[in-house]
Amino acid sequence: MKFNGSIILLLIIVSLLQIFSGCSFIDVPTDSTVDRQDINIDVSIAKWYDNHKGAISLTNDDTWMSEGQKDARKFLKTYGMTMDYEVLTSAWENDMNAVHYFVDSLASQGTGYFGHGHHHVNHDALSYESDLADFKKCYELMKSFGMTPISYAYPGGFGHHIVTQNALHDAGFLSGRMFEKLDFDNPFIVPEDQKEPSDWYSLPVLIMESLDYDGCELCVNNTEKLIPYLDQCINKNAWIILTYHSLNNTSGFGYYLLSDFKKDVLAISQRDFWQSSMDRVTLYIKEREKAVSTVSWCRNESNSSDSIKIKIDDNLPDSVYYQPLTILFQLPLSWQNKKINVVHNNKIINQVIFTSPEARISLLPTELPYYLLLDK
């Protein structure tokens, strides 16, 4: 049989692609084959990322540049934690060098952020049109800084009026955090089986403030007063937000001692919390509420499981909703303690080992299915 030059060249190219793509691309069962062999099994989406019992966000309505804040971030990092900082865009746009440093060196490594208005004013005292203009300016400038605007905190907690909240929603923010001392009666967000907050634009908060600042006994003055809230949050499987101001700066607004802050961090680390930014927790809740998931064991001719197909889709735009969800399902006994390739779009994106039949894996919701394949 004779081959012309173009066919031989094509065969060589195909062979080279197979050789050099073996570690990145992998053949997965086609849907037509898998669908005939799929056996669906029970699957659930964990209440919180990585199946933690509760979620907690640390927020700071203050500059991120002070020495106290630097010390706080360094301490948080040793425990794998992070804190969110306010973005007051009228101040930020006047120091683009600081903006670039924050985005490139801090946010890229996990430091969180939230919108705090273009101007620091009482937005409840303004009209809907004025609020919308201010919120929208904050939103657009955050995007121009290279940020993804998701969470917001009202300056002074002035987000009580429905007009103010509507303007924040219409500007594009997905959640709004208050600063209200009355929240101490019930600061727990989405407790027990509740799937979404009763009001996304009026999220409660615990105000962290040293007693010596202005004698606020309602505020959380130290770790001893914080611990009962932490324990209740875990018991309720809820989300709680803490708000600090000046750390270790006794001349600053609403100051909180750095020594007490470090004790707070230790107390949080000793409990089963998903400690993350308001942005990520907001996205997790919204994605989980919308997501539809299935898990299937894919049987081969010998009736053993040769692959596991996972579908999880929330029908939300991936450009904004970037938070992976944690999937829980039962693993075949023969797959325990073995290397398993996680395949998406014909590429190996991760390798995992499950040490228990109660499998747990975190995946980004997407239209394309994931496959788990035993490593050969």
Phi, psi and omega in degrees: 000135182254143177241137175280170187299322183292323180292317179299317179298318179297318179296321179296316181297316179299317180297317179296320179297321179294323181290312189273350181255006185299329183273348184247330183242150182211144176283132176242159179301140178288155180301323182297325179281315184295319184299331179283341186244354184297139169236106182292141178234165181296138179218147175218159175256124183302146179303320180229157181307137180060021176063030173292160184277339180207169178232147180214137177239134176257122181238154183223114178271065184199170177296146178271358191265353184287163180295323179298321179291322178298316178297321180296315180296321180296319180292318178301320183299325180294341179251011179067030182248172181215169177223149179263142178240149179292146173241096175267099196293334178296330178274320184294322185292346179270001180217073185292335176297318177294321178300312181298321179296315181299311184293313187280325187254334182254303181299324181294342179251014171115346178298131184269175180203164177206151177293144180223025180091162171280320175241147180273087185225170174280099184288340175291341181271357183257168176281166176303315182298318179291319177298313181301318180297318181291314180296319182293321177298317177298314181299311184292321178294321176301318177297319180293337177282352184093017179260162172250103183291123179227300183263157181217152172227126182290129173304129182069004183075015184276074174226035184283326187279141180298329178297317178297314180295320178297320179296320179296317177299313184291338177284340176119351179289148185263344178204155180226129182257138180273185172210075193231125182293335178291346179294346183296339177291327182203081181271007189270124183259137183043058178289160177049238185267005180294132186267329181223155175298153177295334178210109181295339186252022175211053183287133182285168186210154167258124180274119180264114186206128179298142182299327182290347182293301177213022175072027181283098181284340175289331182289161173278109187269342183194179184294325180302321179281338180282323189306317178300325177292320179299314182293320177296322180298316178297314181298328181268359184053043188251179175246138179226143181243128175254139178236121177253164169236237185296119177262121179063025177233091187290354175261359183267163182297132173055040190297157179220133183294136179297326179297321177289323178301317180295324176293324175301313181299317178298317180296320178294318182295337182274001180237161188278069180257144160272104180268116185205175182287159174301323179303306186292322178292319175304312181295319181300313181298314183293319179293316181299322182293329183264341192287145172240129185227147173221148174230133182229136168275127181260115185272143174260190186297331180273009178065025173253158184280117180255350175198159177236128182255128180239125175242128177214119184218135179249358180056031176247153183294124182294339181294337179249316186268085189253011185270121175297148175253150181263122183259135179242130178201170181270130183265143172302139184302325183289352182264351183293144176060028177239152178289129183233129177274134174262118187245133177218130181054042178065017177238141173283115183256347181193165173226131185230161173227122178263125182262003182218152176293342176275090185284146179219124180215141182253125185224148177282127177301134183201162181290327183279140180287159171257152174233140171255123181232135176298133179289133183260000000 
